[in-house]
């Protein structure tokens, strides 16, 4: 029988300390804490269990190779970003052969928010990220939940509605209003540079 101590999940700091100690338990603890979420995101992007498992393994390896010297401040977000980017890289390779409509649609949703001006020439990517972060902090908790679940986790409107206990129409309306507000905000901010 396992003791309470054996069943306790480690905190992010404790897991990161294991990486710094080069203790291989760090990977197991990372998987216990975040494996399901990593699998969810990679599967949502790739739609293939084997590829998604490989992306999760690649994410753990990237963490192993990066920590140390990196000490992520928000470990979960850092892992999810690595996982999402690796899955999108695999998807990009697949696109050379076949485009996936759902991901193209999500990308288009975000692209519609970015002003028509060539943003890359006006604002560095880091500055764009800062502006979007400011915008997201100004949203209500529900609005932020909806846009993050749609654009970061790539959940469907039905999944978001179920999580919130509301109608899909409410989710779609919130997404439309938030994207419109983001576009207006970015046009104003970028135009002022």
N, C-alpha and C positions, 0 to 999 in steps of 0.2 A: 504494500500500500504506500502511495506517495505521501510525503509530508506536505504540509501547507507551503513550506519553503520551496519544495520541488515543483509545486503547481503555480507558484507566483511568477507572473510575467515580469521580465526585467524592464526597467525604465529605459528610455532612449539613451540617457547618459551612461547607464550601466552597459548597454549594448555597445556603444561607441568606445567605452573603456576596454571592452573585450577586443575590439579591433585594434586599439592602440597597444594592447598586450600581445597582439598576434595570436589570440586564442581562437581556435576554429569554432568554438561554441557561438561566436558572434554571428556566424552565418545561420546557424540553427535558430538562434533567438530572433534574428531578423525575419526569418521565414515564419516563425510562430506569431510574431507581432504583425507582420505586414504582408505575408505571402498571399492571403486571400485578396487583398486590395490590389496588389501587383498583378495577380492573375486576372482579376476582373478587368483592369485597364488594358492589359496586353491582349486579352481575348476579345474585348470590345473593338479593338483596332484591327486585329488580325483574323478573328473568327476561326482560329485553328488552335486546338488544345496543345498539340505538340510544339508548335512554334511559340505559343504563349509560355509554356513551361521553360523553353529554351531562353526566352527573353527574361524570365524571372531569374534563371540561373546566371545569365549575363549581368543582370542588375546586382546580384550578390557578389559576383566577381569584381564588378566595377567598384563596389563599396570596399571590398577587400584590398583592391589595388590603390584606392584613393585615401583610405583612412589607415594610418596617418599618411601625410601630414594634415589633410583636410579634417576639420571638426565641424560637421554641419550643425547649424543652429536649430534648424527644423528638420530633424532626421527623416520623418515620414514624407514631408514635401520633397526633400532632396532625393529620396529613393523613388518616389512616384515620378519625378521629373526624368530621372535616368531611365526608368522603365518605359515611360511614354515615348521619350525620344528614340530609344532603341527600337521599339515597336514601329514607330513611324518610319524609321530608316528601313526596316524590313519591308514595310508596306510600299515605300517609295521604290524599292527594287522590284516589287511585284508590279507596280504600275507601268513599268517599262513593257510589261506583257499585257496587263489587264487593269483597267481603272475600276475602283470601287466607289459606287455612287454615294453611299452613305457618308464616307469620309470626305468626299469631294463636296457634298452638301454642307457638312459642318465647317469645312474650311471656307466655303463661300459665305456662310453666315458671318464669320468673323471678318472676312475680307470686305464685306459690305459696310462694316463699321469704320474701316480705315479710309480717311479722306482720299479723294482722287489724286491729289498731288503725290509726287513720288516721295513717299515718306522716308525711304532709305536715304535719300539725298538730303533731306531736311533734318531728320532726327536719327540719332544712332539707335540701334536696337535696345540698348540699355535704357535710354531716355524714354523710348516707347513703353518699355516694361514698367518704368517708374510711373508714367502717366496712367497706364491701365491700373496699376496697383492703387493709386490715389482714387481713381474712379470707383473701383470695387469697394474701397473702404467707405465711400459715401452712400452706398446702397443699403437698403434695409437687409436684415439677416435673411429674410425669405428670398428677396431678389438675388442676393449674392449666392445663396444656396442653389437656386435654379440655374443661374448662368454658369456657375462652376460645375455643377453636375452635368450640364449639357456640353459645355466646351472643353472641360478638362477630363471628366470621367467618360464623356461621350454617351451618357445615358439617353434613352429615348424620352419623349415627352410623357409617355404612359408610365415609365418607370419613375420619373420625377413626381408626377401627379400622385402615384401610389405612395411614394415616400412621404409626401406632404399631406396626403389625405384630402386632395382637392381634385378638381376636374382638369382634364387635359387642356381644355380651352383656357383656363386660368393660367396654366403654365405657358402655353403658346403666346398669350397676350403679354405676360410678363417678359418673355424672351424678346418679343417684338419691341416692346417699350424700352427694355434695357439696351438692346442693340442700337436702337434709334438714339437714345440718350448718349451712349458711348460714342457713336459717330459724331454727334453734335459737339460733345466735349472734346474729342480729339481734333476736330476741325478748328475749334476755337483755340485750343492750346497750340497746335502746330502752326496755325495762322499767325499766332502772336510771336513766333520765333524770329 
